[in-house]
Amino acid sequence: MNTGRKRSALSYIPGLSGNAVLKLIIFTSGAYIIFALMWAVVALLYQGDSNFSQYFIPAVALSHLSNFSSHWWGLLTYGLFNYPNGFWELLSNMLWLYCFGSVVQMLIGHRQIIPLFLYSLVGGGVFYLLAQLLPGSLGACPPYILGPRAGLIGFAAAAVTLTPKYQFYLTETFRIPLLVVAAIFTALLIVGSGFWLPVIFMLVGGALTGYGYVKLLQAGYRPGEWMYQITGKIESLVTPDENAISKRQNKVRGENREKIYSPKQGITQKRIDDILDKINQKGYNSLSAEEKETLMRAGKE
């Protein structure tokens, strides 16, 4: 039966609606493909990529503090694009995004992924700009910065804050602690920073933002809710036939908003901690159906 509801093409991808990590991977990869095609066309037309580096990259990248007033939007867009000739860097970024993002999504729900990523980009970008105020060569930085490094380390910090004892089970007997993976990732980012101090500050800013976001959630705040309120209003304008469904969803979200970190609905913080300890010791597959359901309910709003 045709209900008249409008669906986007992406809505037909299995599991996409409740998987913000996958959405972020698809969006970032799509942005890279578009950017790379533009780079290839410009390189062919002008027999080199100097024009692309001069006009296109500065339009979306994070640059020097002196250019901030005329390119302020770069504080957000720099993390949504990768360098067009950096496919392997993109692939590496997406693997790390999946690695840390999936842990965060499992524990606090898919609705926190996009806000956490964007906040970490902005936090890292602010630290990058402020570090340029350091005297002399300390404040020296690359001409432009592209890539989601601040967002990725924000996910890593959030994952470690949520469950520092978590372990990745590669086989039934071989496992790697999350702290070890996060330490290796951080070391690679520092080495890849070229040891530019503002770039290292950017990583610190992204990590602190991820840590602070989780602490705000644990204190009962919802720092990313306003984003969904805005997108919900926009969606209701372009798809008015879904208003009734949106209202019912808002009602359910309001009823469940305090589930994660309050002892309502029979889910206490101790119960959540016990389940997380079991995951750390025996892996996610060791949970019973009731424990998985409890974790899922605690992670939803």
LUMBAMAR-519483 format. One record per atom (N, C-alpha, C): residue in one letter; x, y, z. Coordinates in steps of 0.02 Angstrom, whole numbers, plus 50000, padded with zeros to 5 digits. Layout:
// LUMBAMAR-519483
AXYZ ...
This chain:
// LUMBAMAR-519483
M500424994150000 M500005000050000 M500445006250000 N500295011149960 N500675017249955 N500445022150009 T500885023750056 T500705028250110 T500835035550093 G501155036750038 G501295043550018 G501925046550049 R502275042550089 R502885045050121 R503455045550070 K503815050950073 K504385051950028 K504995048750059 R505375045250018 R505985041950041 R506565043949997 S507125045250029 S507735046749990 S508035040249964 A508495040949916 A508815034949888 A509215031349941 L509525035149988 L509935032050039 L509525028050089 S508875029550094 S508465026050143 S508375018650126 Y508555016650064 Y508485009650044 Y509105005550062 I509635008750088 I510225005050110 I510075001850177 P510134995250183 P509954991750245 P510334994450305 G509964995950358 G510254998150421 G510505005250422 L510385009150369 L510665015850366 L510315020650414 S509665019950422 S509275024750462 S509515025150534 G509755019650561 G509985019550630 G510745019050636 N511105020650583 N511835019950583 N512145026550559 A512255031050606 A512535037550588 A513265037050566 V513625032050591 V514325031050571 V514345029450496 L513905025150474 L513885023450403 L513685029450361 K513215033450385 K513025039550350 K513625044250342 L514005044950396 L514585049350394 L515105046850345 I515205040250343 I515685037350296 I515455038550224 I514815037550211 I514545038550143 I514605045850122 F514435050450168 F514465057550151 F515185059750138 T515645057750182 T516345059750174 T516645056850111 S516485050650096 S516745047450035 S516445050849973 G515805052549976 G515495056049920 G515805062849908 A515935066549963 A516255073049956 A516955072349926 Y517305067049945 Y517975065949917 Y517935064549842 I517455060449821 I517385058749750 I517245065049709 I516785069149734 I516625075349698 I517245079949693 F517585080549751 F518185084949753 F518725082249707 A518815075649705 A519335072649663 A519175073449589 L518525072749571 L518335073749501 L518455080949479 M518285085649523 M518415092749507 M519165093949498 W519565091049541 W520295091749536 W520545088849470 A520285083049450 A520505079849388 A520325084149328 V519715086849328 V519485090949271 V519915097249265 V520035100549322 V520445106649321 V521155105149299 A521425099549323 A522115097649303 A522165096249229 L521645093249200 L521645091849128 L521575098249088 L521125102649109 L520995108749071 L521575113549073 Y521905114049131 Y522435119049140 Y523125115849143 Q523175109349127 Q523805105749126 Q524195106449191 G523845105449245 G524145105949311 G523615107549363 D523775106449426 D523285107649479 D523405114049518 S523805118549491 S523945124749527 S523325129049536 N522885129149485 N522275133049491 N521805130049544 F521795123449548 F521365120249598 F521625121849668 S522285121649677 S522575123149741 S522495130449760 Q522435134749710 Q522385141849723 Q521675144149737 Y521185140949705 Y520495143349711 Y520025138649747 F520085132149737 F519595127449764 F519765125349836 I520385123449847 I520565121149915 I520475126649967 P520695132849954 P520595138150005 P519855139350021 A519405137649974 A518695138949985 A518395134550039 V518705128750052 V518415124150102 V518905122450158 A519535124450151 A520045122450200 A520075127350258 L520415125250310 L520565129450367 L521255132450355 S521285139050355 S521925142350337 S522165146650395 H522545151750380 H522855155950431 H522325160250466 L522475161950528 L522015165950568 L521855172550535 S522315175350499 S522205181850465 S521675181350411 N521535175350386 N521025174450334 N520345172250362 F520295171750428 F519695168950458 F519075173150443 S519135179650445 S518545183950435 S518235183150366 S518645181550316 S518385180750248 S518245173450230 H518485168750272 H518365161550259 H518185158050324 W517735160950362 W517555158350427 W517235151350423 W516895149950367 W516555143450361 W517055137650357 G517685139150343 G518195133950341 G518275130450409 L518055133650463 L518095130650529 L517695124250533 L517205123450491 L516795117450489 L516945113150428 T517005116350370 T517065112550307 T517735108950300 Y518245111250335 Y518905108150326 Y518895100750344 G518485098750391 G518465091850411 G518005087450371 L517625090350325 L517155086550284 L517465084550217 F518065087150202 F518405085650139 F519095082950153 N519335078850107 N520015076450107 N520375078950045 Y521035079050047 Y521405081249987 Y521245076649929 P521105079449869 P520855075449813 P521345070049789 N521985070949802 N522475065849781 N522685061549840 G522285061249891 G522455057449951 G521975051749965 F521905047149916 F521425041649924 F521605037149984 W522235035649992 W522435031150046 W522325034450114 E522415040950116 E522265044550178 E521525044250193 L521115045050141 L520385044450150 L520205037550176 L520485032350145 L520335025550166 L520525024450239 S521115026950258 S521335026250327 S520865029950375 N520665035950356 N520205039850397 N519545036350408 M519285033250355 M518645029850361 M518685023650404 L519255020150402 L519345014350445 L519375016450519 W519725021850533 W519755024250602 W519075026850624 L518715030050579 L518045032450594 L517595026650614 Y517625021350576 Y517215015450591 Y517435012350657 C518095011950668 C518365008750728 C518115012150792 F518205018650797 F518015022250858 F517275024150857 G517025026150799 G516325028250794 G515835022750811 S515985016550792 S515525011050806 S515485009650881 V516045010550917 V516035009550989 V515605014951022 V515705021251002 V515315026751030 V514575025851014 Q514425023950952 Q513725023150932 Q513385017550971 M513745012150984 M513455006551022 M513275008551093 L513665013251122 L513575014851193 L513105020751206 I513095025751161 I512675031551175 I512175033051119 G512135028751069 G511625029451017 G511855033350956 H511515032050901 H511715034950836 H511585042450832 R511135045050874 R510965052150869 R511515056750896 Q512005053850931 Q512545057950958 Q513155058150911 I513155054150858 I513745053550816 I513885059950776 I513395062250738 I513505068250697 I513665074350739 P513275075850792 P513455081650834 P514155081150864 L514335075150889 L515005074250918 L515545075550867 F515455073150806 F515945074150753 F516025081550736 L515455084950728 L515485092050709 L515775096350765 Y515575094950826 Y515855098750883 Y516605097750887 S516835091650875 S517555090250879 S517935093950824 L517635094350765 L517955098150710 L518025105450729 V517495108350756 V517505115450775 V517995116550833 G517975112150883 G518435112850939 G519155112350917 G519315107450874 G519985106950848 G520195112950807 G519725115350766 G519865121250724 G520005127450765 V519635128450820 V519745134250863 V520435133850895 F520625127950919 F521295127150949 F521835128350896 Y521715126250835 Y522195127350781 Y522305134750768 L521765138550766 L521815145750754 L522145149350812 L521955147450874 L522245150750932 L522985149350938 A523205143350918 A523915141550923 A524335145850877 Q524045148850826 Q524425153150781 Q524615159750814 L524325161150872 L524495167250909 L525145166450949 L525405160250952 L526035159150988 L526595162950954 P527075165350992 P527595169650963 P528085165750917 G528345169350869 G528865166750826 G528665160650786 S529145156050780 S529035150050740 S528545145150774 L528395146150838 L527935141650872 L527235141850840 G527045147650816 G526385148350786 G526365147050711 A526935145150682 A526955143650610 A526525137550595 C526195137650537 C525745132150519 C525735131150444 P525475125550420 P525405124350348 P524925129450317 P524975130650252 P524515135450220 P523785133550228 Y523625127050222 Y522935124750226 Y522905118050262 I522345116950295 I522215110650329 I521565107650303 L521595101450280 L520995097750259 L521015090850293 G520425088150307 G520375081450334 G520055081350403 P519755075750421 P519355075250483 P519755073050544 R520395074650548 R520795072050603 R520525074150671 A520295080350677 A520035082650742 A519395078850760 G518975077350710 G518375073550723 G518525066350742 L519025063350710 L519205056450725 L519485055650796 I519925060350815 I520205059850883 I519675061550935 G519175065450914 G518615066750959 G518225060350973 F518125056150922 F517805049650931 F518235045150975 A518895045250964 A519345040951004 A519305042951077 A519325049451091 A519285051851160 A518615050151192 A518075050751153 A517415049151179 A517365041751196 A517635037451152 A517605030251163 A517995028251226 V518585031151234 V518995029551293 V518655032151357 T518335037951352 T517985040751410 T517385036351430 L517035033751381 L516445029651395 L516635022751423 T517135019551393 T517295012751413 T518045011451405 P518445013851452 P519185013151445 P519425006051445 K519035001351470 K519244994351473 K518994990251413 Y518694993551365 Y518424989951307 Y518994986651268 Q518834980951238 Q519334977251198 Q519024975051132 F519414975651079 F519204973251013 F519394965851006 Y518894961750994 Y519014954550985 Y519104953050911 L519724951950891 L519864950250821 L519724942850808 T519854938650858 T519644931650857 T519384930050926 E519194923750938 E518944921851003 E519474922251058 T520104921851038 T520644921851088 T521104927951083 F521064931651027 F521514937351017 F521114943851022 R521314948051067 R520964954351077 R521464960051089 I521254966151070 I521674972051078 I521294977151120 P521584979651175 P521244984651216 P521134991151177 L520584994351190 L520425000651158 L520955005951172 L521225006051233 L521735010951250 L522355010151207 V522535004051190 V523125002851147 V522985005451077 V522395003951051 V522215006250983 V522205013850981 A521905017051033 A521875024351035 A522575027351040 A523025024151078 A523715026651084 A524085026251018 I523995020650982 I524315019950916 I524045025150868 F523395026150868 F523075031050824 F523335038050839 T523385039850903 T523625046450922 T524345047450900 A524755042350909 A525465042850889 A525515043850814 L525115040350775 L525125041150702 L524915048250682 L524415050950717 L524195057750702 L524745062850717 I525095061950773 I525615066650791 I526185066250740 V526385060250721 V526915059550670 V526685062650604 G526045061450586 G525795064250523 G525665071650525 S525705074750583 S525595081950589 S526185086050564 G526745082650550 G527345086350531 G527635090150590 F527375088850649 F527585092150711 F527485099650709 W526985101850668 W526765108750671 W526375109550737 L526555114350778 L526235115150843 L525485116750836 P525265121050791 P524545122250784 P524155115850765 V524465111450724 V524125105250706 V524055100750767 I524575100450808 I524535096550870 I524005099450917 F523965106150919 F523435109450959 F522745107550932 M522685107050867 M522045104950838 M521835098150862 L522315093450865 L522165086750890 L521965086950964 V522315091051002 V522135091751073 V521435094651081 G521275099551040 G520605102551043 G520065097651025 G520175093450973 G519685088450955 G519585083351009 A520145081151041 A520095076151095 A519735078951155 L519895085051175 L519555088151232 L518805089051219 T518635090651156 T517925091451139 T517565084751145 G517865079351120 G517555072751127 G517455070851199 Y517965072151241 Y517915070651312 Y517365074851345 G517355081351329 G516855085751359 G516145084051338 Y516065081751275 Y515395080051251 Y515115074251291 V515525069151303 V515295063351342 V515125065351413 K515535069551443 K515405071851511 K514755075751516 L514595079651465 L513965083251464 L513375078451460 L513445073251419 L512925068151415 L512825064751482 Q513355063151515 Q513315059751579 Q513015064251632 A513075070851623 A512775075551670 A512045076951655 G511785073951601 G511085074751585 G510925079751530 Y511445082851501 Y511345087751448 Y511325084251380 R511025087551331 R510995084951263 R511265090251215 P511925090951209 P512215096451170 P512075096051095 G511865090351070 G511735089850998 G511005089850979 E510565090551029 E509845090051015 E509595095550969 W509885101550976 W509655107250936 W509745105950860 M510255102050842 M510355100450771 M509775096550743 Y509525091650782 Y508975087450759 Y508315091350760 Q508255096150805 Q507665100350805 Q507625104550742 I508195107350721 I508205111350660 I508075107050598 T508425101350593 T508315097050535 T507605094150534 G507325092950594 G506635090550598 G506145095750571 K506255102050587 K505815107350563 K505875108050487 I506495107750462 I506595108250389 I506265102350354 E506345096350381 E506045090450351 E505285090850352 S504995093650405 S504275094250408 S504005099150357 L504425103950337 L504205108850286 L504205105750216 V504705101650202 V504765098850135 V504375092350128 T504205089150183 T503795082950182 T503225083550232 P502735087850219 P502195089050267 P501775082950282 D501775077850238 D501385071850250 D501675067550306 E502275069350331 E502575065350384 E502525068850452 N502135074150456 N502085077950519 N501845073650577 A501335069650565 A501065065650619 A501575060650645 I501945057650598 I502465052850618 I503015056450658 S503205062450636 S503725066250671 S503505067950742 K502875069650750 K502625071350817 K502655065350863 R502475059450837 R502495053550878 R503215051850898 Q503675052850851 Q504375051450866 Q504645056250918 N504445062650913 N504655067550963 N504395065751032 K503785063151035 K503495061251099 K503885055551130 V504065050551088 V504455044951113 V505145047251136 R505455051651098 R506115054151117 R506075057851184 G505545061751193 G505465065351256 G505385060751315 E505025055251305 E504925050451359 E505555046751377 N506005045651327 N506605041651338 N507235045651348 R507175052251349 R507765056651347 R508245055451404 E507975053751462 E508395053051520 E508585045751536 K508465041251488 K508575034151503 K509315032451513 I509755035751475 I510445033351472 I510795033851539 Y510735039451572 Y511115040351633 Y510685041551695 S510075039151695 S509645039651754 S509315032951765 P509125031351828 P508865024751844 P508135023851828 K507875027051776 K507185026251756 K507105019951715 Q506485017751710 Q506315011951670 Q506705005751692 G506955005851755 G507294999951780 G508014999251757 I508275004051718 I508965003651694 I509395008251736 T509775005551781 T510205009551824 T510895010151794 Q511285015051819 Q511965015851796 Q512375009651813 K512235006551870 K512605000551890 K512464994851841 R511834994351818 R511664989151769 R512054990151705 I512094996351682 I512464997951621 I513204996251630 D513474998251688 D514184996851702 D514324989351703 D513864985451731 D513964978151733 D513984975251663 I513544977751620 I513534975251551 I514184977251514 L514414983451525 L515024985651492 L515624981651517 D515634980051582 D516174975851608 D516174968951576 K515574966251564 K515524959751533 K515784960051461 I515634965551426 I515894966451358 I516644966751359 N516924970451407 N517654971151411 N517984964451423 Q517664960151463 Q517974953751483 Q517864948251432 K517264947951403 K517084942151361 K516864944051291 G516794950551276 G516584952551210 G515824953551205 Y515624957251153 Y514914958951145 Y514484952751134 N514754947751100 N514354941751085 N514194937551146 S514524939051202 S514384935251263 S513754937551298 L513474943351277 L512874945951310 L512264941751294 S511824941251343 S511194937851332 S510734942451292 A510184939751268 A509704943751230 A509434949451273 E509304947951337 E509044953151382 E509554958651393 E510204956951398 E510724961951409 E510824966251347 K510784963051288 K510844967051226 K510254971851220 E509664969551238 E509074973851235 E509134979651284 T509404978151344 T509504983451394 T509994988651369 L510554986451340 L511044991051313 L510764995151256 M510354991951214 M510054995551157 M509575000851182 R509164999151231 R508685004051259 R509045009751293 A509605008251326 A509985013451361 A510325018151312 G510465015751251 G510815019751201 G510365023651156 K509705022751163 K509225026251120 K508915032051157 E508705037051119 E508345042651149 E507625042351128 
